[in-house]
């Protein structure tokens, strides 16, 4: 019923000249459509957004006076909703609405003489950023804001060019929107539905060619700058190595358009009028453009074949690892694919990574440095760090990451930092496996850091983590070529005691392990020892007093 009502309102608005309605009736229609805009059903939200858009074009686009009313009644209200409203369901509809408002509303002056479109633009850019408060985050709002931002940008570029707008203003609009879309491609938010950030990344990838094509069409003689172009290619290549098939295919389609050029209007339905055909010229001012031309498919029809796991890593991703501008982002996506659990993609991507490292020592160093950087820049983002830890464990077990590497200490420290305060059991167990590889490393600081990290995991709240840390330390010690007497004694302690019991029951064992591994006792252990000594002294005093009282009582005093 709500969807049908919104469709009726849309038809009434589009027939405004043939079927005029009075002001009070129009307000009732608008209020009804806005109420439907708050509905959680996607189809009803779309119908309501279309109804309000048609209403605005019919009743707020006649002259400047009614446009001012439209700004305060629609644009300002819904811009505030998408930035202030705590409920994501309500923000979704408002984000969907702001991309298709009429020209007079967008260019109506507001406070300070600035055009009203700046309010909508700022609100939509803000809505594409995940909120700091996890309870307020809503992936659907960010997707809708991304699409509306694209439509608004194309509309503004078109209208500003016809209004003889200053080129600096046009360039500012285009670059702000492109930067916002590139930031959307860093969205790896996760909720109980999985990687919902992938919806935002896919929407941003589909929007980039449209905005770039509009920039090329409406801002003549001003190509996108080299730095931003290279960043755009790097972000797309990162998604080309992703583990989600649809994301990988979408990224490859966009990469082909950027390298080969083509018509971009067919990428999606736009609520933008009078833009015509928007051809996209190849962006040849990026780093290693000739290399990209030699490895990227020649047409969009070949994208599905080029996106297959057995093709994309060897034929497309590996050759670009030698380009420093792209290597880190490619490896970031590569780690996510290779760090999967027992699937074909993980098998192909991990073997391709080992092959690429064996072919070039420089690539091997880039991979090792990228492991540290990914965990440092994405701390506690399990969507990225957990597969990266799995890749680290895999590479060490394959001998691709020696203990003596100059960055081994930084790698161990980043693993410990990622495991600290984490409640993800799978991450903690993989982290223990990684740390165990560096037990008794030649570099003393590497050995101490890894051993300290494992012993810290042995007091974790989860019995499985404590048991896994003890087992991994034991496996690391017995794998030594020439174990010392202390190593053998430590191995005996690890295997002869149960680690499923509470940590308080294994305190003395852990203190002995610290001594055998030549480690200083950490602050929390020393504090625990002092607290235990204080309690014992208090108990001894109480026992002495109770014994004296008993003697006095027996003597009859």
N, C-alpha and C positions, 0 to 999 in steps of 0.2 A: 504493500500500500504506500509506503513512504517513497519507494522508487517511482511508482506511478505518479504520485503527487508532485515530485520534483520534475518529472518529465512534463507534466502539465504546466508547471510554473515556467519552465524553459520555453515551451511553445507559446504561452501567453506573452512572454517577454519578446520573443522573436516576431510576434504579430502585433507589437505595440501600436504601430501606426494604423493598422486595420481594426484593432480591438482595444481602444484606449480604456484605461481603468483609472479610477480616482486615487488620490494619494493614500488614503487610509487603507484601501484594498491592497495597494502595492506594498505597504509596510507589513501587512498580514502575510502576504506571499513571501516577502523576504525573511520574515521571522520564521515562517514554516520551513523554508529551505535551510536556514541556519541551524534550526533544531535538528534536521535530518543530517546536517554536516557533522554533528557530534556522534552519530551512530557508529558502532564498531564494524558494521558490515561494509566491506570495500565497495561493492557495487552501489550501495546507497550513497556512500560518500562521493563517489564519482558523479552520480546523478545530481546530487546536491550542489557539488562544485560547478557542474555545467549549468545548472539552473541559476545560480548566483552570478556566474560569468555572463550569461545571456541577459540577466536582469541589469547588471552594471552597464553593459553595452547599450541597452535599450533606454535606460532612465538616467544614467549618470554620465552620458557622453554627448549631451545635446549642446551645452554651453558651459562656460567656466563656473557659473554659480552652482549649478547642479553637480558639477565635477567636484567642487569643494565639499559639498554635502556627502558625495560618495567616498571621498578620502576619509572623512571623519567617521562615516557610518560603516564602511566596509574595510578599506585598506588599513587604516590605523588600528581598528579593532582586531583584525585577524593577524596583523603583524605582532601585536602585543600578545595574542594567544599563543603563537608558536614559540615565543621566547620566555613567557612567564607561566603558562598553564602547566601544572604538575602532572596532569593525566595525559599520557601519550595518545590515547584513543581520540581525545578531543583535538590535540595538536595536528593529527594526521590530515583531517579535512581542511583545516586552515592553510596548511603547507601546500596542499593540492590546489587551493584556490588562487593564490597570489601570482601565479605565472601567466594568467591570461586576462588581465584587467585592461580596460580600454585606454586609448591614448590620452584623452583629456584628464582622466584620473591620474595617470602616471606622471603627467607633466604639470599638474596643478601645484602651485607654490604652497609650501608649508612654512613653519616658523623659520625665520632667517632667510626666506626667499629660496631655499633649496627645493628642488622638485620632489614630489611625493614618491617617485620611484626609488629614491635613495633609502627611504624607510623600508620599503618592501625588499630591496636588494640586501640591506644589512640584516634584516630579520631572517631571510632565507639562508644567507651564508652562515649566520649563527645557528640555524636549525640543522645544518649539515654536520655539526660538530657534536660528538657524543658528550652528554652532560657529565660533570664530575660526580654527581649523585647517581649511583647505579640504578636506584629505584625509578629515576625519571627517564632513563634511556628507553628509546623506542625506535627500532630499526625502520619501521614503516614510515615514521615521520621523516627520518633522514632520507629515505628513498624518494618520498613525495617532494621534499624540499629540493633534492638534487634535480629532479625533472622540472619542477617549476622554475628553479634558478636558471636552467638552460633556456626554457621558453622565454623568461623575462629578459635574459641577456640578448637573445636573438631579436626580440621585439624592440628593445632599446637601441641596439645597433642599427636596425632598419629605420626606426623613426628618427634617431639622431642624425643619421646620414641624410634623410630627406629634409630635415629641419636645418641643414647646414651647421650641424653641431661641431664644436671644436674637436679636432682629431685627438687631442690629449685626453678629452673626456671619453671618447670612444675607446681609446687604448686602455684607459684606466678601468673601464667597465669590463672589457674583455679579459684583461690580465687578472683582475680580482676574481672573476668567475673561474678562470682556468686554474688559478692557485687553489681555490676552494675545492674544485673537482679533484685536483691532485691530492689534496689532503684527505678527501673522501676515500681515496684508494689506499690509505693507511688504516682504514677502519677494519679491525679484526675483533669486533665485539662478539661475545658469545653469551647466549642464555640457554634456557632449557630446551630450546628448539635447535641448538647447534650454532654453527657459524653464521649468524644473522648479518654480520658485517659484510659477508660476500654479496648480499643483495645490494648494499650501498656501493660496493666496489664495481659491481656489474653496471649499475645505473650510471655511475660516474664515467666508466669506460665508454658506454654508449653515447654519453653526452659530449665528451671531448671532441670528437670529429665534427659534431654539429656546431659547436662554438667556434672552433678553429676555421671551419668553412665560412661561417658568418663573418668572422673577422677578415678573412681574405676577400670576401665579396663587398663588404660595406666600408672597409678601411683600406682603400687602395694604396699600394706602395709602401705598406708597413708590415713586413713579415714578422712572425713571432720571433722573439730574440733567441739566440743560440742556447743560452743557459736554460731557459724555460722549455725549449724544444727538446733538449737532451734529457732533462728531468722527466718530461712527458714520455719519451721513449723508454727510459729506464723503468718508470712505473709500470708501463704496459708489459715490458719484458719480464718483470717480476711476476705478473699475473699469468704470463704464458707458461711459467714453470709451476703454477699452482696445482694442488691435488684435485680440486673440484673440476670435473670435466666441463661443465657449462661455462665456468669462469675462464678456463683455459681457451675454449673455443671463442668466447666473446673477445678475449684479449688478442687472439690471433687475427680475428676479423678486423679489429681496430688497427693492429700493426700493419696489416696489408694495405688498409686505406691510407695510413700515414706514409708508407713507403711507395705505393703505386699510385695513389690518388684515386678519385672516383666520385660518384654522386652519393651524397650522404642523406638525402631526404628520406630514403627508404628505410633508414635505421629504426624509425619509430614515428608514431603519429604525433604531430606537433599542433598545439592550439595557437598557432601563430599565423596571421593573415598576411598576404601580399609579400611573401619573401621570395617566391619563385623557386627555381632550381638552384641548389647550392652545391656547385662542384668543389671538391677538395683537391687542391694541388699538393703534390708530393712535398714533404718537408725535408728538403735536402740539406738543411743547415745544421743537422745533428751530427754527433760524433759517429764516425765509422759508417757513414751512409752507404758507401759502396759495398761494404761487407754485408750490411742488411739487405741490399738489393740482391746479393748473390745467394742468400739463404732463405729469404721470405718467399712464400708462394706467390705465383704470378697473378692469381685471381682469387676472389672470395669462394669460388666453387671448390677450390682445393684446400680450403681451411680445415675441414674435418679430418682429412688424411694427415695433414701436417701437424695436427694437434694430438695425434696418438702418442702415448708414452714412449714407444720404441723409436719414434722419429724425433720428437721435439727436443729431447735432451742431447742426443748425439749430433743432430744435424743443425739445430738452431741455437740452443743455449750454450753448448760447449765452445763453439768458435768465438763467442762474445766474451768469454771469461778473461780473455787477454786484454780487453778494453776496460780500463780502470773506472770509466764513467758508468759502466753497466754492471760490472762484476758483482758488487755487493748486493744489489737488488735482485739480480738473477739467482744468486746463491741463497738469498733469503727465501725466495719462493721454492727453490730447489730443496732446501732443508725440510720444508713443510711436506713436500711430496715424498722425499726419501725417508722421513721419519714416521711414515704411516705404519700400521700394524698388519703384517701378513697379507698384503694385496699385491696385485701385479704391478701397479704403479710404483710402489715402494721398491720392489725388486729391480725394475728397470732403472729407476732414477738413482738408486744407491750404487748399483754396478756402474752406471755411466759416470757417476761422480768419482768413484775410485779410478776408473779408466782415465778420466780427464786429469786427475792428480798425478797419475803415473806417467802421463805423456809429457808433463811440464812441471819442473820444480817450482817455477814462479806461480803456477796455478795452485800448487799444493800450499804454498805460503798464503796466498790470497784466501783459500778455503779456511785455513786455521785461524787467520786473523778475523775472518767473517764470523766464525763460530763465536768468538769472544764478543764481537760487536753486536751480534743479534741478541745475545743474552743480556748484554749491558743496556742496550737501547730499548728492550722490550721486557724489562724486569717484571716477573710475575704475570705476564700475559701468556697463559698456558697454550693458547692457540698457536703461538710461535715458538716458545721456549721448550715445550715438551718434545716436539719432533726434533728440535735442534739438539737436545740432550741425547736423543736416540741416535741421531747421526754421529754425534761425537763418540758415543760408545761403540758404534759400528766401525768408525774409522780407526779408532785406537786398536780394536780387536783385529783389524786387518793390517795393522802395522803402518798405517798411513800418517800417524801422528806420534812421533817419537817423544819419549820422556824428556829428552835433552833439548827439545826445541826451546828457543829463546822466549817464546810466549807461553810456555807450559804453566808457569806460575799464574799468569793472568787468567788462563783458562780454568785452572783449579779454583782460583778465587771467585770467578764468575759463577762456577757451578755451585760452590758453597753459598754464595749470595742468593742464587735462585732457589736453593732448597731451604734457606732460612725462613722460618715462619710459614712455610707452605703446608697446606693440608691435603694436597693432591698426592695420594699414595703412589700412583704410578710414576709421578715425577721424582719422588723421593727415592724410590727403588732404582730407577735409572741413574739418578745422581750418585747413589752409592756405588753402582757398578762403574761409573766413570772415575770416581775418586780412587777406587781400588787399583786402577791401572797405574797410579802414580805412587803407590806404596814403595818405599825404599828407592825412590828415584835418586839419581846421582846428585842432583842439586838438593842440598839439605833443606832449603826453604820450601821447595816443592813437596818433598816428603813430609815435612812437618805440617804443611797446610792440608794436604790430602788426608793424613792420618787423623789430624784434629777434626776435620770435617766428618770422617767416618765415626769417630768416637762420639761426636755430638749427635749423630743420627741414632746412636745406640741408647739415647735417653729420650727418643721421640715418643709421643703419646701412643702411637700405633704399634702393637706387637709385631706386625708383619714388617714394618720398616726397621725395627730394632733387629729382628732376626735376619733380614736381608743385609743390613749393614755389617753384622758380625760374619755372615757367610762370605760376603764379598771381601772383607779384610782377610779372612782365613784363606780364600782362594788366591788373593794377591800375595800373601806371605809364602804359601807352599809352592808358588810358581817361581820363586826366586832361584837363580842358578846356584848361589852359594849362601844359603841362609845362615845367620849367626845363631849362637845359643839363645840370645834374647828373642830372636825371631821364632825359633822352635818352641820356646816356652810360651810366647804370645799365642802361637797357633794352638797349643794344647789348651790354654785358657779359653780360647774362643770356641773350640769344638766340644769341650767337656762341660760347658755350662749352658743352661737354658736362658734364652733371651726373650721368651714370651712372658716371663715374670715381670712385675713392676720394676722400674728403673732403680728404686731404692734398694731392692734386693741384690742388685749387681754393682752397687757402688764400689765396694772394695775391689772387685775384679777389674773394674774400669780404671781405678787408681793404679793398680798393678800394671795394666796395659800402658798407661801413660809413662810409667817408669821404664818398662821394657822397650818402648819405642823412642826413648830419649826425648820425651815431650814435657814441656812445662805444664803444670796443672792450671787449667783455665780459672778465671775468676769465680765462675758459678760453682765449681767443684771445691775451691778453697772456702768459699762462703758456706757451703754445705758441711764441710768438715768442721769449721768453727762452730756452726750451729749445733752439730751433733755433740761436740765436746762440751759446749755450754749446757746442753740438756743432760748429759751424763753427769756433769759435776752437780747439777741441781738435784738429780736423783740420788747421788751419793750422800749429799747433805741431808736430804729427807730421810734416808735410811738410817743415818747416824742418830738423828734426833728421835726417830721412832724407837730405835734400840735403847737409848738412854731412858726414854719415857717408860718403856717396858720394864727396865731394871728398877726404876723408882717405884713403879706400881707393885712389882713383886716383893720389894722390901717393906711395903706397907706404909710408905710415906705419902 
